[in-house]
Amino acid sequence: MNNRLHYFLVFIVGFAIYFCIDTNLFSSIQKEVTLLTLSKAIGHIVAYSITLIPLFITVAILQKSYLNILEKLGISKSLSIGIAYAFLATLPMLTAYSIKFNLNKELSFDTIIINTISSAFFEEIIYRAFLFGMLYRFTLLGFLPSVFLGSLLFGIAHLYQSTNINELVGIFLLTFIGSVLFAWIYSEWKFNLWTAIFLHCLMNFYWLIFDVDTNALGETYANIFRFLTVFLAIFGTIIYKQKKKVPFEIKRKTWWMKSKNYSYSLAEHRHYNCRKPKKEIAKTLHGNNRQDFLFGLQQKLKSYQFFQRNIKACDKKIE
């Protein structure tokens, strides 16, 4: 079977298995764990953790390794960068909502955890790291076709918040666009999922604790500062990358399909102090795909990973 076809088949089957398990077992697992622990938050986290197992297995199969699942999802990246970026971007919401709205004193600890930390963390894994990331990062699909499925399902998943048709349309469009934004941020911050997780989390958190609205749509005042936060998130990313002279991941060449010539893509990530032009570097990265050479590289990679694991084990023992 063609490798590309095999990849998409495994991707579809893996997500289908997850979807079936989530649809049929999530509520019952959450209920049982909640009764056992007397905590809805723990029930929510455990239910998500169990139902997401098929997605983790799918990532391992697609990447042919169980050792770097977190890396391929973007969870092994810098946590501090994600927190700092999200906090600065959401300052308009925090400031404006604290002035305009009262604190929601009826919120329970479980409600806060479920609707902010837990939801943001697991939703970003499903919709950004898996549905978007596994397609965009590891296939030739560009940004737009890769982001469409995850954003569509993300929008549909939030339609429970209302029964009014006009509100449903607004909620769907808002969450669909929000999903595209989170995917763009995930991509431009070197696939650091924590940037999207904490931005998602803090936006939900401020919306919830200040009792802004009962659904994701909101009214004019609330949306002005939500859109200002979105503007800061985008503008801040652009300024940071331009200042650091880091090439943009999402551009015209990667909107629909990515080039098969990976040497040029790799050359774009050269250090900004490098004097050699991109074209010259790309030539040195062009391979002949000889199977014996590829096998040798695979052996070198496995050796490197083996020694890295041993070094980490040694450091942990010393500590």
PEQUIMO-V169746 format. One record per backbone hydrogen bond with DSSP energy under -0.5 kcal/mol. CO is the residue of the C=O (numbers start at 1). NH is the residue of the N-H. E is the energy in kcal/mol with one decimal. If there is no record, write none. Layout:
# PEQUIMO-V169746
co=CO nh=NH e=E
co=CO nh=NH e=E
This chain:
# PEQUIMO-V169746
co=2 nh=6 e=-2.7
co=3 nh=7 e=-2.1
co=4 nh=8 e=-2.0
co=5 nh=9 e=-2.3
co=6 nh=10 e=-2.5
co=7 nh=11 e=-2.3
co=8 nh=12 e=-2.5
co=9 nh=13 e=-2.6
co=10 nh=14 e=-2.7
co=11 nh=15 e=-2.1
co=12 nh=16 e=-2.4
co=13 nh=17 e=-2.4
co=14 nh=18 e=-2.1
co=15 nh=19 e=-2.9
co=16 nh=20 e=-2.2
co=17 nh=21 e=-2.3
co=18 nh=22 e=-3.0
co=19 nh=23 e=-2.6
co=20 nh=24 e=-2.1
co=21 nh=25 e=-2.6
co=21 nh=26 e=-0.6
co=22 nh=26 e=-1.2
co=25 nh=29 e=-2.7
co=26 nh=30 e=-2.7
co=27 nh=31 e=-2.3
co=28 nh=32 e=-2.4
co=29 nh=33 e=-2.6
co=30 nh=34 e=-2.2
co=31 nh=35 e=-2.2
co=32 nh=36 e=-1.8
co=33 nh=37 e=-2.7
co=34 nh=38 e=-2.2
co=39 nh=43 e=-1.9
co=40 nh=44 e=-2.4
co=41 nh=45 e=-2.4
co=42 nh=46 e=-2.8
co=43 nh=47 e=-2.2
co=44 nh=48 e=-2.0
co=45 nh=49 e=-2.5
co=46 nh=50 e=-2.3
co=47 nh=51 e=-2.4
co=48 nh=52 e=-1.8
co=50 nh=53 e=-1.4
co=52 nh=55 e=-0.7
co=52 nh=56 e=-1.8
co=53 nh=57 e=-2.4
co=54 nh=58 e=-2.2
co=55 nh=59 e=-2.3
co=56 nh=60 e=-2.1
co=57 nh=61 e=-2.3
co=58 nh=62 e=-2.8
co=59 nh=63 e=-2.5
co=60 nh=64 e=-0.7
co=60 nh=65 e=-1.7
co=68 nh=72 e=-2.2
co=69 nh=73 e=-1.5
co=70 nh=74 e=-0.9
co=70 nh=75 e=-2.2
co=70 nh=76 e=-1.0
co=71 nh=74 e=-0.5
co=74 nh=77 e=-0.6
co=74 nh=193 e=-1.6
co=74 nh=194 e=-0.6
co=78 nh=82 e=-1.1
co=79 nh=83 e=-2.1
co=80 nh=84 e=-2.6
co=81 nh=85 e=-2.5
co=82 nh=86 e=-2.1
co=83 nh=87 e=-2.5
co=84 nh=88 e=-2.2
co=85 nh=89 e=-2.1
co=86 nh=90 e=-1.9
co=88 nh=91 e=-0.9
co=90 nh=94 e=-2.1
co=91 nh=95 e=-2.8
co=92 nh=96 e=-2.4
co=93 nh=97 e=-2.4
co=94 nh=98 e=-1.6
co=95 nh=99 e=-1.1
co=96 nh=100 e=-2.3
co=97 nh=101 e=-2.4
co=103 nh=105 e=-1.2
co=104 nh=107 e=-1.0
co=108 nh=112 e=-1.9
co=109 nh=113 e=-2.3
co=110 nh=114 e=-2.7
co=111 nh=115 e=-2.3
co=112 nh=116 e=-1.1
co=112 nh=117 e=-0.5
co=113 nh=118 e=-2.6
co=113 nh=119 e=-0.5
co=114 nh=119 e=-1.2
co=116 nh=120 e=-2.0
co=117 nh=121 e=-2.4
co=118 nh=122 e=-2.4
co=119 nh=123 e=-2.4
co=120 nh=124 e=-1.9
co=121 nh=125 e=-1.4
co=122 nh=126 e=-2.2
co=123 nh=127 e=-3.0
co=123 nh=128 e=-0.5
co=124 nh=128 e=-1.2
co=124 nh=129 e=-2.9
co=125 nh=130 e=-1.7
co=126 nh=131 e=-2.6
co=128 nh=133 e=-3.2
co=130 nh=134 e=-1.5
co=132 nh=135 e=-0.7
co=132 nh=136 e=-3.0
co=133 nh=137 e=-2.4
co=133 nh=138 e=-0.5
co=135 nh=139 e=-0.8
co=140 nh=258 e=-3.3
co=142 nh=146 e=-1.5
co=143 nh=147 e=-2.4
co=144 nh=148 e=-1.2
co=145 nh=149 e=-0.6
co=146 nh=150 e=-0.6
co=147 nh=151 e=-2.1
co=148 nh=152 e=-2.6
co=149 nh=153 e=-2.4
co=150 nh=154 e=-2.1
co=151 nh=155 e=-2.3
co=152 nh=156 e=-2.2
co=153 nh=157 e=-2.2
co=154 nh=158 e=-0.5
co=155 nh=158 e=-1.0
co=156 nh=159 e=-1.7
co=158 nh=161 e=-1.3
co=159 nh=162 e=-1.0
co=164 nh=168 e=-2.6
co=165 nh=169 e=-2.1
co=166 nh=170 e=-2.0
co=167 nh=171 e=-3.0
co=168 nh=172 e=-2.5
co=169 nh=173 e=-2.4
co=170 nh=174 e=-2.5
co=171 nh=175 e=-2.5
co=172 nh=176 e=-2.5
co=173 nh=177 e=-2.4
co=174 nh=178 e=-2.2
co=175 nh=179 e=-2.1
co=176 nh=180 e=-1.7
co=177 nh=181 e=-2.3
co=178 nh=182 e=-2.5
co=179 nh=183 e=-2.0
co=180 nh=184 e=-2.2
co=181 nh=185 e=-2.6
co=182 nh=186 e=-2.5
co=183 nh=187 e=-2.0
co=184 nh=188 e=-2.8
co=185 nh=189 e=-1.8
co=186 nh=191 e=-1.6
co=186 nh=192 e=-0.6
co=187 nh=190 e=-0.9
co=189 nh=192 e=-0.9
co=191 nh=193 e=-0.9
co=192 nh=195 e=-1.3
co=192 nh=196 e=-0.7
co=193 nh=197 e=-2.6
co=194 nh=198 e=-2.5
co=195 nh=199 e=-1.6
co=196 nh=200 e=-2.4
co=197 nh=201 e=-2.7
co=198 nh=202 e=-2.7
co=199 nh=203 e=-2.0
co=200 nh=204 e=-2.0
co=201 nh=205 e=-2.6
co=202 nh=206 e=-2.6
co=203 nh=207 e=-1.6
co=204 nh=208 e=-1.9
co=205 nh=209 e=-2.8
co=206 nh=210 e=-1.3
co=207 nh=212 e=-2.0
co=207 nh=213 e=-0.5
co=208 nh=211 e=-1.4
co=209 nh=104 e=-3.6
co=219 nh=223 e=-2.3
co=220 nh=224 e=-2.0
co=221 nh=225 e=-1.3
co=222 nh=226 e=-1.4
co=223 nh=227 e=-2.9
co=224 nh=228 e=-1.4
co=225 nh=229 e=-1.6
co=226 nh=230 e=-2.0
co=227 nh=231 e=-2.4
co=228 nh=232 e=-2.4
co=229 nh=233 e=-2.4
co=230 nh=234 e=-2.3
co=231 nh=235 e=-3.4
co=232 nh=236 e=-2.8
co=233 nh=237 e=-1.2
co=234 nh=238 e=-2.3
co=235 nh=239 e=-2.7
co=236 nh=240 e=-2.3
co=237 nh=241 e=-2.3
co=238 nh=242 e=-2.3
co=239 nh=243 e=-2.6
co=240 nh=244 e=-2.2
co=241 nh=245 e=-0.5
co=241 nh=246 e=-2.7
co=249 nh=251 e=-0.7
co=251 nh=254 e=-1.6
co=252 nh=255 e=-1.1
co=254 nh=143 e=-3.2
co=255 nh=144 e=-2.4
co=255 nh=145 e=-0.6
co=256 nh=142 e=-3.3
co=260 nh=262 e=-1.6
co=261 nh=264 e=-0.9
co=261 nh=265 e=-0.9
co=262 nh=266 e=-2.7
co=263 nh=267 e=-2.2
co=264 nh=268 e=-1.3
co=266 nh=269 e=-1.5
co=267 nh=270 e=-1.5
co=268 nh=247 e=-0.5
co=271 nh=274 e=-2.0
co=277 nh=281 e=-2.0
co=278 nh=282 e=-2.6
co=279 nh=283 e=-1.5
co=280 nh=284 e=-1.2
co=281 nh=285 e=-1.0
co=282 nh=285 e=-0.5
co=283 nh=286 e=-0.9
co=290 nh=294 e=-2.5
co=291 nh=295 e=-2.4
co=292 nh=296 e=-1.9
co=293 nh=297 e=-2.3
co=294 nh=298 e=-2.3
co=295 nh=299 e=-2.1
co=296 nh=300 e=-2.1
co=297 nh=301 e=-2.6
co=298 nh=302 e=-2.4
co=299 nh=303 e=-2.1
co=300 nh=304 e=-2.6
co=301 nh=305 e=-2.7
co=302 nh=306 e=-2.2
co=303 nh=307 e=-2.4
co=304 nh=308 e=-2.3
co=305 nh=309 e=-2.1
co=306 nh=310 e=-1.9
co=307 nh=311 e=-2.5
co=308 nh=312 e=-2.3
co=309 nh=313 e=-2.3
co=310 nh=314 e=-2.3
co=311 nh=315 e=-2.7
co=312 nh=316 e=-2.4
co=313 nh=317 e=-1.9
co=314 nh=318 e=-2.3
co=315 nh=319 e=-2.0
